[in-house]
Amino acid sequence: MSNQQDRILRLFMEEAKEHLDTLENGLVDLKSTMKDPESLQEMFRAAHSVKGGAAMLGLDSIKTTAHRLEDCFKILKDGPVKQVDQTAESLFLKGVDTLKDLVKRMSGPFGLRNEEGEKLVEQIMPTFAQLETHLNNLVLGKVSGVAAKSGSSGAAPAVGGTTTNFAASVMVLLKEMLQVFKAKESAATRQQLSDLCVRLYKLGNGIVTWQTLVKTARVAIANPKNSYKVLAPLIIKELKDGGDLVQGGKVKAIAPSKNLLLLTAPAPEVASVPATAPAASKPVALPSEPKALVKLLLKTFNKKQLSEIAKLLIHAIKSSP
């Protein structure tokens, strides 16, 4: 690949990531986005831009996925859908997650291989078909667009009188979270995990016990003392179990475990070591030149310590044969 082609691909990936951020931010609370025609139009344009760039570069799997997203956003944009439900949000997020995965694979050591791109497209196509049918039903008024909130009754969020697949929506985000946990620990990846917690929090809008669990997980993730090796199995399991409880209408049973709460506790204070104290864990190479040694001692110790050192040196000299 020439330098020019490489630059074009990198530019496409940078722009695609920005468009993906636009899509994710709009989908986190699609109900609010629907109230702002300009935001909805911006999401449509984001999918359209990714499709156009991918077509120009011959990235068929990305082009196809972005095109199907564009088609679905067009239904929202053109059809008289006043409100959408959690099912639509979840299906849209699955489509965006696939598009995000395809773009991410471009930056891997082997780039985006045709066979893996085709496989991902094949897997997501039924989801797009389901989404398109569901959106058309919303347009026709065959599905109630108002999702009931879980309150004191303890029931799971419902659409048109039936329980939505809350657990499946949670699993979509947990799979993404698991991939981030597998990455190198850094401030950037912890921020990604925190952002995913925000999406999980909003997914259970109105379910206090679920949101408390997610907030607890987010606090544990933010603590740099907690390694991913410790966090990943605990948080993934508790959030999955919590999602299953919501799905089963048992929201009152959701609560952070003692182990998770322990990870949110602040680290115990460690007695500070004076800046003038010498490092004892590792031997220090002392300069052989007396003046240089004196300078090092002056930088390392305070006056009281230097006085003690001087007394010890004098005593050692007098005692030596």
ChimeraX commands (.cxc) that place a marker at each C-alpha (Angstrom):
marker #1 position 0.00,0.00,0.00 radius 0.5
marker #1 position 1.35,3.41,-0.98 radius 0.5
marker #1 position 1.77,6.24,1.52 radius 0.5
marker #1 position -1.04,8.11,-0.21 radius 0.5
marker #1 position -3.47,5.19,0.16 radius 0.5
marker #1 position -2.43,4.72,3.77 radius 0.5
marker #1 position -3.16,8.40,4.50 radius 0.5
marker #1 position -6.58,8.17,2.85 radius 0.5
marker #1 position -7.49,5.08,4.89 radius 0.5
marker #1 position -6.36,6.71,8.13 radius 0.5
marker #1 position -8.39,9.82,7.34 radius 0.5
marker #1 position -11.44,7.66,6.63 radius 0.5
marker #1 position -11.02,5.81,9.96 radius 0.5
marker #1 position -10.71,9.08,11.90 radius 0.5
marker #1 position -13.83,10.50,10.28 radius 0.5
marker #1 position -15.72,7.22,10.68 radius 0.5
marker #1 position -14.97,7.21,14.43 radius 0.5
marker #1 position -16.41,10.72,14.73 radius 0.5
marker #1 position -19.54,9.64,12.87 radius 0.5
marker #1 position -19.83,6.57,15.10 radius 0.5
marker #1 position -19.65,8.82,18.18 radius 0.5
marker #1 position -22.51,10.87,16.71 radius 0.5
marker #1 position -24.58,7.72,16.19 radius 0.5
marker #1 position -23.87,6.30,19.67 radius 0.5
marker #1 position -24.59,9.59,21.43 radius 0.5
marker #1 position -27.89,9.91,19.61 radius 0.5
marker #1 position -28.91,6.33,20.33 radius 0.5
marker #1 position -28.13,6.43,24.06 radius 0.5
marker #1 position -31.42,8.32,24.46 radius 0.5
marker #1 position -33.18,7.92,21.12 radius 0.5
marker #1 position -36.47,9.13,22.57 radius 0.5
marker #1 position -34.96,12.55,23.24 radius 0.5
marker #1 position -33.18,12.56,19.88 radius 0.5
marker #1 position -36.52,11.99,18.13 radius 0.5
marker #1 position -37.76,15.29,19.56 radius 0.5
marker #1 position -34.98,17.17,17.73 radius 0.5
marker #1 position -35.26,16.84,13.92 radius 0.5
marker #1 position -31.77,18.30,13.45 radius 0.5
marker #1 position -30.19,15.64,15.69 radius 0.5
marker #1 position -32.01,12.91,13.78 radius 0.5
marker #1 position -30.87,14.42,10.50 radius 0.5
marker #1 position -27.30,14.52,11.84 radius 0.5
marker #1 position -27.43,10.79,12.60 radius 0.5
marker #1 position -28.77,10.07,9.11 radius 0.5
marker #1 position -25.91,12.12,7.62 radius 0.5
marker #1 position -23.35,10.28,9.78 radius 0.5
marker #1 position -24.45,6.89,8.42 radius 0.5
marker #1 position -24.59,8.32,4.90 radius 0.5
marker #1 position -21.05,9.73,5.17 radius 0.5
marker #1 position -19.58,6.43,6.37 radius 0.5
marker #1 position -21.38,4.64,3.52 radius 0.5
marker #1 position -20.01,7.07,0.93 radius 0.5
marker #1 position -16.43,6.92,2.19 radius 0.5
marker #1 position -16.49,3.12,2.37 radius 0.5
marker #1 position -17.89,2.87,-1.16 radius 0.5
marker #1 position -15.11,5.10,-2.50 radius 0.5
marker #1 position -12.47,2.90,-0.85 radius 0.5
marker #1 position -14.06,-0.40,-1.85 radius 0.5
marker #1 position -14.85,-1.42,1.75 radius 0.5
marker #1 position -17.98,-3.39,0.93 radius 0.5
marker #1 position -18.80,-4.72,4.39 radius 0.5
marker #1 position -18.64,-1.25,5.95 radius 0.5
marker #1 position -20.59,0.25,3.06 radius 0.5
marker #1 position -23.36,-2.36,3.35 radius 0.5
marker #1 position -23.69,-2.01,7.13 radius 0.5
marker #1 position -23.73,1.81,6.99 radius 0.5
marker #1 position -26.25,1.68,4.13 radius 0.5
marker #1 position -28.66,-0.46,6.16 radius 0.5
marker #1 position -28.33,1.91,9.10 radius 0.5
marker #1 position -29.02,4.82,6.75 radius 0.5
marker #1 position -32.17,3.09,5.48 radius 0.5
marker #1 position -33.45,2.60,9.02 radius 0.5
marker #1 position -32.73,6.19,10.02 radius 0.5
marker #1 position -34.61,7.29,6.89 radius 0.5
marker #1 position -37.73,5.52,8.17 radius 0.5
marker #1 position -37.47,7.47,11.42 radius 0.5
marker #1 position -36.76,10.69,9.58 radius 0.5
marker #1 position -39.53,10.42,7.00 radius 0.5
marker #1 position -42.19,8.39,8.84 radius 0.5
marker #1 position -44.57,9.87,11.41 radius 0.5
marker #1 position -42.93,8.13,14.40 radius 0.5
marker #1 position -43.45,10.37,17.41 radius 0.5
marker #1 position -41.85,8.01,19.91 radius 0.5
marker #1 position -39.65,4.94,19.70 radius 0.5
marker #1 position -39.31,2.09,22.15 radius 0.5
marker #1 position -36.43,0.25,23.78 radius 0.5
marker #1 position -36.58,-2.50,21.16 radius 0.5
marker #1 position -35.73,0.01,18.42 radius 0.5
marker #1 position -32.89,1.48,20.51 radius 0.5
marker #1 position -31.43,-1.97,21.18 radius 0.5
marker #1 position -31.57,-3.06,17.52 radius 0.5
marker #1 position -30.05,0.21,16.34 radius 0.5
marker #1 position -27.20,-0.19,18.86 radius 0.5
marker #1 position -26.47,-3.69,17.58 radius 0.5
marker #1 position -26.12,-2.30,14.06 radius 0.5
marker #1 position -23.83,0.52,15.21 radius 0.5
marker #1 position -21.75,-1.92,17.27 radius 0.5
marker #1 position -21.16,-4.04,14.15 radius 0.5
marker #1 position -20.17,-0.96,12.15 radius 0.5
marker #1 position -17.82,0.06,14.97 radius 0.5
marker #1 position -16.28,-3.42,15.01 radius 0.5
marker #1 position -15.66,-3.32,11.25 radius 0.5
marker #1 position -13.95,0.08,11.44 radius 0.5
marker #1 position -11.88,-1.01,14.45 radius 0.5
marker #1 position -10.61,-4.09,12.59 radius 0.5
marker #1 position -9.15,-1.82,9.90 radius 0.5
marker #1 position -6.50,-0.64,12.36 radius 0.5
marker #1 position -5.44,-4.20,13.25 radius 0.5
marker #1 position -2.20,-5.80,12.04 radius 0.5
marker #1 position -3.97,-7.48,9.10 radius 0.5
marker #1 position -6.52,-4.77,8.40 radius 0.5
marker #1 position -10.15,-5.65,7.65 radius 0.5
marker #1 position -10.12,-8.94,5.77 radius 0.5
marker #1 position -12.92,-9.55,3.27 radius 0.5
marker #1 position -13.98,-12.89,4.75 radius 0.5
marker #1 position -14.34,-11.56,8.31 radius 0.5
marker #1 position -16.17,-8.47,7.03 radius 0.5
marker #1 position -18.61,-10.63,5.07 radius 0.5
marker #1 position -19.19,-12.84,8.12 radius 0.5
marker #1 position -20.05,-9.86,10.34 radius 0.5
marker #1 position -22.41,-8.47,7.70 radius 0.5
marker #1 position -24.12,-11.84,7.37 radius 0.5
marker #1 position -24.62,-11.98,11.14 radius 0.5
marker #1 position -26.11,-8.48,11.43 radius 0.5
marker #1 position -28.47,-8.60,8.43 radius 0.5
marker #1 position -31.30,-10.38,10.34 radius 0.5
marker #1 position -31.08,-7.65,12.98 radius 0.5
marker #1 position -31.51,-4.94,10.35 radius 0.5
marker #1 position -34.47,-6.83,8.86 radius 0.5
marker #1 position -36.04,-7.04,12.33 radius 0.5
marker #1 position -35.35,-3.35,12.95 radius 0.5
marker #1 position -36.85,-2.27,9.63 radius 0.5
marker #1 position -40.01,-4.30,10.26 radius 0.5
marker #1 position -40.31,-2.94,13.79 radius 0.5
marker #1 position -39.88,0.68,12.65 radius 0.5
marker #1 position -42.48,0.26,9.92 radius 0.5
marker #1 position -44.87,-1.17,12.53 radius 0.5
marker #1 position -44.23,1.90,14.68 radius 0.5
marker #1 position -45.05,4.11,11.71 radius 0.5
marker #1 position -48.28,2.19,11.13 radius 0.5
marker #1 position -49.15,2.35,14.82 radius 0.5
marker #1 position -49.07,-1.41,15.25 radius 0.5
marker #1 position -46.66,-1.16,18.21 radius 0.5
marker #1 position -47.02,1.17,21.16 radius 0.5
marker #1 position -44.04,3.53,21.21 radius 0.5
marker #1 position -44.35,4.27,24.92 radius 0.5
marker #1 position -42.31,1.94,27.13 radius 0.5
marker #1 position -43.63,1.55,30.66 radius 0.5
marker #1 position -41.11,2.37,33.32 radius 0.5
marker #1 position -40.28,-0.02,36.15 radius 0.5
marker #1 position -41.41,1.52,39.36 radius 0.5
marker #1 position -42.75,0.21,42.61 radius 0.5
marker #1 position -44.38,-2.71,40.82 radius 0.5
marker #1 position -40.96,-4.24,40.12 radius 0.5
marker #1 position -41.85,-5.23,36.55 radius 0.5
marker #1 position -39.39,-5.10,33.67 radius 0.5
marker #1 position -39.74,-2.33,31.05 radius 0.5
marker #1 position -42.57,-3.21,28.70 radius 0.5
marker #1 position -43.50,-2.39,25.13 radius 0.5
marker #1 position -47.09,-2.78,24.00 radius 0.5
marker #1 position -47.84,-4.83,27.11 radius 0.5
marker #1 position -45.01,-7.35,26.60 radius 0.5
marker #1 position -41.59,-7.52,28.27 radius 0.5
marker #1 position -38.78,-6.13,26.16 radius 0.5
marker #1 position -35.55,-8.09,25.77 radius 0.5
marker #1 position -33.65,-6.08,28.35 radius 0.5
marker #1 position -31.17,-8.89,29.07 radius 0.5
marker #1 position -30.19,-9.13,25.40 radius 0.5
marker #1 position -29.61,-5.37,25.24 radius 0.5
marker #1 position -27.39,-5.61,28.30 radius 0.5
marker #1 position -25.40,-8.47,26.77 radius 0.5
marker #1 position -24.68,-6.41,23.64 radius 0.5
marker #1 position -22.97,-3.78,25.79 radius 0.5
marker #1 position -21.29,-6.32,28.06 radius 0.5
marker #1 position -19.64,-7.98,25.05 radius 0.5
marker #1 position -18.22,-4.61,24.08 radius 0.5
marker #1 position -17.12,-4.05,27.68 radius 0.5
marker #1 position -15.35,-7.41,27.75 radius 0.5
marker #1 position -13.33,-6.46,24.67 radius 0.5
marker #1 position -12.20,-3.25,26.38 radius 0.5
marker #1 position -11.24,-5.20,29.50 radius 0.5
marker #1 position -8.99,-7.34,27.28 radius 0.5
marker #1 position -7.13,-4.23,26.11 radius 0.5
marker #1 position -4.18,-2.65,27.93 radius 0.5
marker #1 position -5.04,-0.81,31.14 radius 0.5
marker #1 position -4.91,2.94,30.57 radius 0.5
marker #1 position -6.83,6.12,31.27 radius 0.5
marker #1 position -8.34,5.89,27.77 radius 0.5
marker #1 position -9.68,2.35,28.20 radius 0.5
marker #1 position -11.02,3.15,31.67 radius 0.5
marker #1 position -12.89,6.06,30.06 radius 0.5
marker #1 position -14.32,3.67,27.45 radius 0.5
marker #1 position -15.52,1.40,30.24 radius 0.5
marker #1 position -17.02,4.37,32.05 radius 0.5
marker #1 position -18.87,5.42,28.87 radius 0.5
marker #1 position -20.28,1.92,28.54 radius 0.5
marker #1 position -21.52,2.15,32.12 radius 0.5
marker #1 position -23.35,5.35,31.20 radius 0.5
marker #1 position -25.07,3.52,28.35 radius 0.5
marker #1 position -26.01,0.64,30.66 radius 0.5
marker #1 position -27.30,3.14,33.22 radius 0.5
marker #1 position -29.56,4.82,30.66 radius 0.5
marker #1 position -30.71,1.46,29.35 radius 0.5
marker #1 position -32.46,0.89,32.68 radius 0.5
marker #1 position -34.09,4.31,32.90 radius 0.5
marker #1 position -36.36,4.38,35.96 radius 0.5
marker #1 position -35.03,1.14,37.49 radius 0.5
marker #1 position -33.33,2.45,40.63 radius 0.5
marker #1 position -31.76,-0.83,41.76 radius 0.5
marker #1 position -30.25,-1.46,38.31 radius 0.5
marker #1 position -28.88,2.07,38.08 radius 0.5
marker #1 position -27.35,1.77,41.57 radius 0.5
marker #1 position -25.58,-1.42,40.50 radius 0.5
marker #1 position -24.22,0.24,37.36 radius 0.5
marker #1 position -23.05,3.32,39.31 radius 0.5
marker #1 position -21.24,1.04,41.76 radius 0.5
marker #1 position -19.50,-0.76,38.88 radius 0.5
marker #1 position -18.51,2.57,37.36 radius 0.5
marker #1 position -16.91,3.75,40.62 radius 0.5
marker #1 position -14.95,0.49,40.89 radius 0.5
marker #1 position -13.73,0.86,37.29 radius 0.5
marker #1 position -12.60,4.44,37.90 radius 0.5
marker #1 position -10.27,3.34,40.73 radius 0.5
marker #1 position -6.85,2.76,39.09 radius 0.5
marker #1 position -5.90,0.47,41.99 radius 0.5
marker #1 position -8.37,-2.12,40.67 radius 0.5
marker #1 position -6.86,-4.18,37.86 radius 0.5
marker #1 position -8.89,-5.35,34.86 radius 0.5
marker #1 position -8.08,-8.92,35.85 radius 0.5
marker #1 position -10.03,-8.39,39.08 radius 0.5
marker #1 position -12.72,-6.11,37.67 radius 0.5
marker #1 position -13.69,-7.96,34.49 radius 0.5
marker #1 position -15.12,-11.26,35.83 radius 0.5
marker #1 position -16.86,-9.61,38.76 radius 0.5
marker #1 position -18.49,-6.70,36.91 radius 0.5
marker #1 position -19.47,-8.69,33.81 radius 0.5
marker #1 position -21.15,-11.35,35.97 radius 0.5
marker #1 position -22.99,-8.93,38.25 radius 0.5
marker #1 position -24.29,-6.79,35.40 radius 0.5
marker #1 position -25.36,-9.87,33.46 radius 0.5
marker #1 position -27.16,-11.26,36.51 radius 0.5
marker #1 position -28.73,-7.85,37.10 radius 0.5
marker #1 position -29.96,-7.71,33.49 radius 0.5
marker #1 position -31.50,-11.17,33.88 radius 0.5
marker #1 position -33.29,-10.05,37.06 radius 0.5
marker #1 position -34.72,-7.00,35.26 radius 0.5
marker #1 position -35.84,-9.26,32.44 radius 0.5
marker #1 position -37.56,-11.52,34.94 radius 0.5
marker #1 position -39.28,-8.63,36.72 radius 0.5
marker #1 position -37.24,-9.11,39.91 radius 0.5
marker #1 position -35.67,-5.64,40.12 radius 0.5
marker #1 position -35.90,-5.53,43.93 radius 0.5
marker #1 position -33.41,-8.40,44.10 radius 0.5
marker #1 position -30.67,-6.41,42.34 radius 0.5
marker #1 position -27.87,-5.24,44.65 radius 0.5
marker #1 position -24.08,-4.87,44.39 radius 0.5
marker #1 position -22.22,-7.74,46.04 radius 0.5
marker #1 position -19.87,-7.22,49.00 radius 0.5
marker #1 position -16.91,-7.92,46.71 radius 0.5
marker #1 position -17.97,-5.19,44.29 radius 0.5
marker #1 position -18.56,-2.72,47.14 radius 0.5
marker #1 position -15.06,-3.45,48.45 radius 0.5
marker #1 position -13.63,-2.34,45.09 radius 0.5
marker #1 position -15.32,1.05,45.48 radius 0.5
marker #1 position -13.70,1.75,48.86 radius 0.5
marker #1 position -10.92,4.35,48.77 radius 0.5
marker #1 position -7.40,2.96,49.05 radius 0.5
marker #1 position -5.98,3.16,52.60 radius 0.5
marker #1 position -3.68,6.07,53.20 radius 0.5
marker #1 position -0.01,5.22,53.15 radius 0.5
marker #1 position 2.34,7.12,55.44 radius 0.5
marker #1 position 4.24,9.62,53.36 radius 0.5
marker #1 position 7.98,9.34,53.09 radius 0.5
marker #1 position 9.88,12.62,53.49 radius 0.5
marker #1 position 11.26,13.91,50.24 radius 0.5
marker #1 position 14.69,14.05,51.86 radius 0.5
marker #1 position 14.69,10.37,52.86 radius 0.5
marker #1 position 17.08,8.14,50.93 radius 0.5
marker #1 position 15.69,5.34,48.76 radius 0.5
marker #1 position 16.36,2.07,50.51 radius 0.5
marker #1 position 14.85,-0.35,48.02 radius 0.5
marker #1 position 17.60,-0.09,45.49 radius 0.5
marker #1 position 21.39,0.46,45.92 radius 0.5
marker #1 position 22.63,3.84,44.73 radius 0.5
marker #1 position 25.89,4.18,42.83 radius 0.5
marker #1 position 27.91,6.80,44.74 radius 0.5
marker #1 position 30.33,9.07,42.89 radius 0.5
marker #1 position 33.98,8.41,43.61 radius 0.5
marker #1 position 34.95,12.10,43.47 radius 0.5
marker #1 position 34.64,13.65,47.01 radius 0.5
marker #1 position 33.09,16.97,45.88 radius 0.5
marker #1 position 30.49,15.19,43.79 radius 0.5
marker #1 position 29.71,12.92,46.74 radius 0.5
marker #1 position 29.25,15.92,49.05 radius 0.5
marker #1 position 26.83,17.52,46.54 radius 0.5
marker #1 position 24.83,14.31,46.39 radius 0.5
marker #1 position 24.68,14.10,50.19 radius 0.5
marker #1 position 23.52,17.73,50.45 radius 0.5
marker #1 position 20.74,17.06,47.94 radius 0.5
marker #1 position 19.65,13.84,49.60 radius 0.5
marker #1 position 19.69,14.57,53.35 radius 0.5
marker #1 position 18.57,17.40,55.63 radius 0.5
marker #1 position 20.86,19.16,58.13 radius 0.5
marker #1 position 20.00,16.93,61.05 radius 0.5
marker #1 position 20.67,13.80,58.98 radius 0.5
marker #1 position 23.94,15.23,57.64 radius 0.5
marker #1 position 25.05,15.98,61.20 radius 0.5
marker #1 position 24.40,12.35,62.22 radius 0.5
marker #1 position 26.26,11.10,59.13 radius 0.5
marker #1 position 29.23,13.34,59.95 radius 0.5
marker #1 position 29.38,11.98,63.53 radius 0.5
marker #1 position 29.21,8.40,62.26 radius 0.5
marker #1 position 31.96,9.03,59.71 radius 0.5
marker #1 position 34.24,10.61,62.34 radius 0.5
marker #1 position 33.61,7.71,64.70 radius 0.5
marker #1 position 34.27,5.17,61.93 radius 0.5
marker #1 position 37.52,6.91,60.94 radius 0.5
marker #1 position 38.74,7.00,64.54 radius 0.5
marker #1 position 37.85,3.34,65.03 radius 0.5
marker #1 position 39.48,2.10,61.84 radius 0.5
marker #1 position 43.06,0.66,62.16 radius 0.5
marker link #1:1,2 radius 0.2
marker link #1:2,3 radius 0.2
marker link #1:3,4 radius 0.2
marker link #1:4,5 radius 0.2
marker link #1:5,6 radius 0.2
marker link #1:6,7 radius 0.2
marker link #1:7,8 radius 0.2
marker link #1:8,9 radius 0.2
marker link #1:9,10 radius 0.2
marker link #1:10,11 radius 0.2
marker link #1:11,12 radius 0.2
marker link #1:12,13 radius 0.2
marker link #1:13,14 radius 0.2
marker link #1:14,15 radius 0.2
marker link #1:15,16 radius 0.2
marker link #1:16,17 radius 0.2
marker link #1:17,18 radius 0.2
marker link #1:18,19 radius 0.2
marker link #1:19,20 radius 0.2
marker link #1:20,21 radius 0.2
marker link #1:21,22 radius 0.2
marker link #1:22,23 radius 0.2
marker link #1:23,24 radius 0.2
marker link #1:24,25 radius 0.2
marker link #1:25,26 radius 0.2
marker link #1:26,27 radius 0.2
marker link #1:27,28 radius 0.2
marker link #1:28,29 radius 0.2
marker link #1:29,30 radius 0.2
marker link #1:30,31 radius 0.2
marker link #1:31,32 radius 0.2
marker link #1:32,33 radius 0.2
marker link #1:33,34 radius 0.2
marker link #1:34,35 radius 0.2
marker link #1:35,36 radius 0.2
marker link #1:36,37 radius 0.2
marker link #1:37,38 radius 0.2
marker link #1:38,39 radius 0.2
marker link #1:39,40 radius 0.2
marker link #1:40,41 radius 0.2
marker link #1:41,42 radius 0.2
marker link #1:42,43 radius 0.2
marker link #1:43,44 radius 0.2
marker link #1:44,45 radius 0.2
marker link #1:45,46 radius 0.2
marker link #1:46,47 radius 0.2
marker link #1:47,48 radius 0.2
marker link #1:48,49 radius 0.2
marker link #1:49,50 radius 0.2
marker link #1:50,51 radius 0.2
marker link #1:51,52 radius 0.2
marker link #1:52,53 radius 0.2
marker link #1:53,54 radius 0.2
marker link #1:54,55 radius 0.2
marker link #1:55,56 radius 0.2
marker link #1:56,57 radius 0.2
marker link #1:57,58 radius 0.2
marker link #1:58,59 radius 0.2
marker link #1:59,60 radius 0.2
marker link #1:60,61 radius 0.2
marker link #1:61,62 radius 0.2
marker link #1:62,63 radius 0.2
marker link #1:63,64 radius 0.2
marker link #1:64,65 radius 0.2
marker link #1:65,66 radius 0.2
marker link #1:66,67 radius 0.2
marker link #1:67,68 radius 0.2
marker link #1:68,69 radius 0.2
marker link #1:69,70 radius 0.2
marker link #1:70,71 radius 0.2
marker link #1:71,72 radius 0.2
marker link #1:72,73 radius 0.2
marker link #1:73,74 radius 0.2
marker link #1:74,75 radius 0.2
marker link #1:75,76 radius 0.2
marker link #1:76,77 radius 0.2
marker link #1:77,78 radius 0.2
marker link #1:78,79 radius 0.2
marker link #1:79,80 radius 0.2
marker link #1:80,81 radius 0.2
marker link #1:81,82 radius 0.2
marker link #1:82,83 radius 0.2
marker link #1:83,84 radius 0.2
marker link #1:84,85 radius 0.2
marker link #1:85,86 radius 0.2
marker link #1:86,87 radius 0.2
marker link #1:87,88 radius 0.2
marker link #1:88,89 radius 0.2
marker link #1:89,90 radius 0.2
marker link #1:90,91 radius 0.2
marker link #1:91,92 radius 0.2
marker link #1:92,93 radius 0.2
marker link #1:93,94 radius 0.2
marker link #1:94,95 radius 0.2
marker link #1:95,96 radius 0.2
marker link #1:96,97 radius 0.2
marker link #1:97,98 radius 0.2
marker link #1:98,99 radius 0.2
marker link #1:99,100 radius 0.2
marker link #1:100,101 radius 0.2
marker link #1:101,102 radius 0.2
marker link #1:102,103 radius 0.2
marker link #1:103,104 radius 0.2
marker link #1:104,105 radius 0.2
marker link #1:105,106 radius 0.2
marker link #1:106,107 radius 0.2
marker link #1:107,108 radius 0.2
marker link #1:108,109 radius 0.2
marker link #1:109,110 radius 0.2
marker link #1:110,111 radius 0.2
marker link #1:111,112 radius 0.2
marker link #1:112,113 radius 0.2
marker link #1:113,114 radius 0.2
marker link #1:114,115 radius 0.2
marker link #1:115,116 radius 0.2
marker link #1:116,117 radius 0.2
marker link #1:117,118 radius 0.2
marker link #1:118,119 radius 0.2
marker link #1:119,120 radius 0.2
marker link #1:120,121 radius 0.2
marker link #1:121,122 radius 0.2
marker link #1:122,123 radius 0.2
marker link #1:123,124 radius 0.2
marker link #1:124,125 radius 0.2
marker link #1:125,126 radius 0.2
marker link #1:126,127 radius 0.2
marker link #1:127,128 radius 0.2
marker link #1:128,129 radius 0.2
marker link #1:129,130 radius 0.2
marker link #1:130,131 radius 0.2
marker link #1:131,132 radius 0.2
marker link #1:132,133 radius 0.2
marker link #1:133,134 radius 0.2
marker link #1:134,135 radius 0.2
marker link #1:135,136 radius 0.2
marker link #1:136,137 radius 0.2
marker link #1:137,138 radius 0.2
marker link #1:138,139 radius 0.2
marker link #1:139,140 radius 0.2
marker link #1:140,141 radius 0.2
marker link #1:141,142 radius 0.2
marker link #1:142,143 radius 0.2
marker link #1:143,144 radius 0.2
marker link #1:144,145 radius 0.2
marker link #1:145,146 radius 0.2
marker link #1:146,147 radius 0.2
marker link #1:147,148 radius 0.2
marker link #1:148,149 radius 0.2
marker link #1:149,150 radius 0.2
marker link #1:150,151 radius 0.2
marker link #1:151,152 radius 0.2
marker link #1:152,153 radius 0.2
marker link #1:153,154 radius 0.2
marker link #1:154,155 radius 0.2
marker link #1:155,156 radius 0.2
marker link #1:156,157 radius 0.2
marker link #1:157,158 radius 0.2
marker link #1:158,159 radius 0.2
marker link #1:159,160 radius 0.2
marker link #1:160,161 radius 0.2
marker link #1:161,162 radius 0.2
marker link #1:162,163 radius 0.2
marker link #1:163,164 radius 0.2
marker link #1:164,165 radius 0.2
marker link #1:165,166 radius 0.2
marker link #1:166,167 radius 0.2
marker link #1:167,168 radius 0.2
marker link #1:168,169 radius 0.2
marker link #1:169,170 radius 0.2
marker link #1:170,171 radius 0.2
marker link #1:171,172 radius 0.2
marker link #1:172,173 radius 0.2
marker link #1:173,174 radius 0.2
marker link #1:174,175 radius 0.2
marker link #1:175,176 radius 0.2
marker link #1:176,177 radius 0.2
marker link #1:177,178 radius 0.2
marker link #1:178,179 radius 0.2
marker link #1:179,180 radius 0.2
marker link #1:180,181 radius 0.2
marker link #1:181,182 radius 0.2
marker link #1:182,183 radius 0.2
marker link #1:183,184 radius 0.2
marker link #1:184,185 radius 0.2
marker link #1:185,186 radius 0.2
marker link #1:186,187 radius 0.2
marker link #1:187,188 radius 0.2
marker link #1:188,189 radius 0.2
marker link #1:189,190 radius 0.2
marker link #1:190,191 radius 0.2
marker link #1:191,192 radius 0.2
marker link #1:192,193 radius 0.2
marker link #1:193,194 radius 0.2
marker link #1:194,195 radius 0.2
marker link #1:195,196 radius 0.2
marker link #1:196,197 radius 0.2
marker link #1:197,198 radius 0.2
marker link #1:198,199 radius 0.2
marker link #1:199,200 radius 0.2
marker link #1:200,201 radius 0.2
marker link #1:201,202 radius 0.2
marker link #1:202,203 radius 0.2
marker link #1:203,204 radius 0.2
marker link #1:204,205 radius 0.2
marker link #1:205,206 radius 0.2
marker link #1:206,207 radius 0.2
marker link #1:207,208 radius 0.2
marker link #1:208,209 radius 0.2
marker link #1:209,210 radius 0.2
marker link #1:210,211 radius 0.2
marker link #1:211,212 radius 0.2
marker link #1:212,213 radius 0.2
marker link #1:213,214 radius 0.2
marker link #1:214,215 radius 0.2
marker link #1:215,216 radius 0.2
marker link #1:216,217 radius 0.2
marker link #1:217,218 radius 0.2
marker link #1:218,219 radius 0.2
marker link #1:219,220 radius 0.2
marker link #1:220,221 radius 0.2
marker link #1:221,222 radius 0.2
marker link #1:222,223 radius 0.2
marker link #1:223,224 radius 0.2
marker link #1:224,225 radius 0.2
marker link #1:225,226 radius 0.2
marker link #1:226,227 radius 0.2
marker link #1:227,228 radius 0.2
marker link #1:228,229 radius 0.2
marker link #1:229,230 radius 0.2
marker link #1:230,231 radius 0.2
marker link #1:231,232 radius 0.2
marker link #1:232,233 radius 0.2
marker link #1:233,234 radius 0.2
marker link #1:234,235 radius 0.2
marker link #1:235,236 radius 0.2
marker link #1:236,237 radius 0.2
marker link #1:237,238 radius 0.2
marker link #1:238,239 radius 0.2
marker link #1:239,240 radius 0.2
marker link #1:240,241 radius 0.2
marker link #1:241,242 radius 0.2
marker link #1:242,243 radius 0.2
marker link #1:243,244 radius 0.2
marker link #1:244,245 radius 0.2
marker link #1:245,246 radius 0.2
marker link #1:246,247 radius 0.2
marker link #1:247,248 radius 0.2
marker link #1:248,249 radius 0.2
marker link #1:249,250 radius 0.2
marker link #1:250,251 radius 0.2
marker link #1:251,252 radius 0.2
marker link #1:252,253 radius 0.2
marker link #1:253,254 radius 0.2
marker link #1:254,255 radius 0.2
marker link #1:255,256 radius 0.2
marker link #1:256,257 radius 0.2
marker link #1:257,258 radius 0.2
marker link #1:258,259 radius 0.2
marker link #1:259,260 radius 0.2
marker link #1:260,261 radius 0.2
marker link #1:261,262 radius 0.2
marker link #1:262,263 radius 0.2
marker link #1:263,264 radius 0.2
marker link #1:264,265 radius 0.2
marker link #1:265,266 radius 0.2
marker link #1:266,267 radius 0.2
marker link #1:267,268 radius 0.2
marker link #1:268,269 radius 0.2
marker link #1:269,270 radius 0.2
marker link #1:270,271 radius 0.2
marker link #1:271,272 radius 0.2
marker link #1:272,273 radius 0.2
marker link #1:273,274 radius 0.2
marker link #1:274,275 radius 0.2
marker link #1:275,276 radius 0.2
marker link #1:276,277 radius 0.2
marker link #1:277,278 radius 0.2
marker link #1:278,279 radius 0.2
marker link #1:279,280 radius 0.2
marker link #1:280,281 radius 0.2
marker link #1:281,282 radius 0.2
marker link #1:282,283 radius 0.2
marker link #1:283,284 radius 0.2
marker link #1:284,285 radius 0.2
marker link #1:285,286 radius 0.2
marker link #1:286,287 radius 0.2
marker link #1:287,288 radius 0.2
marker link #1:288,289 radius 0.2
marker link #1:289,290 radius 0.2
marker link #1:290,291 radius 0.2
marker link #1:291,292 radius 0.2
marker link #1:292,293 radius 0.2
marker link #1:293,294 radius 0.2
marker link #1:294,295 radius 0.2
marker link #1:295,296 radius 0.2
marker link #1:296,297 radius 0.2
marker link #1:297,298 radius 0.2
marker link #1:298,299 radius 0.2
marker link #1:299,300 radius 0.2
marker link #1:300,301 radius 0.2
marker link #1:301,302 radius 0.2
marker link #1:302,303 radius 0.2
marker link #1:303,304 radius 0.2
marker link #1:304,305 radius 0.2
marker link #1:305,306 radius 0.2
marker link #1:306,307 radius 0.2
marker link #1:307,308 radius 0.2
marker link #1:308,309 radius 0.2
marker link #1:309,310 radius 0.2
marker link #1:310,311 radius 0.2
marker link #1:311,312 radius 0.2
marker link #1:312,313 radius 0.2
marker link #1:313,314 radius 0.2
marker link #1:314,315 radius 0.2
marker link #1:315,316 radius 0.2
marker link #1:316,317 radius 0.2
marker link #1:317,318 radius 0.2
marker link #1:318,319 radius 0.2
marker link #1:319,320 radius 0.2
marker link #1:320,321 radius 0.2
view
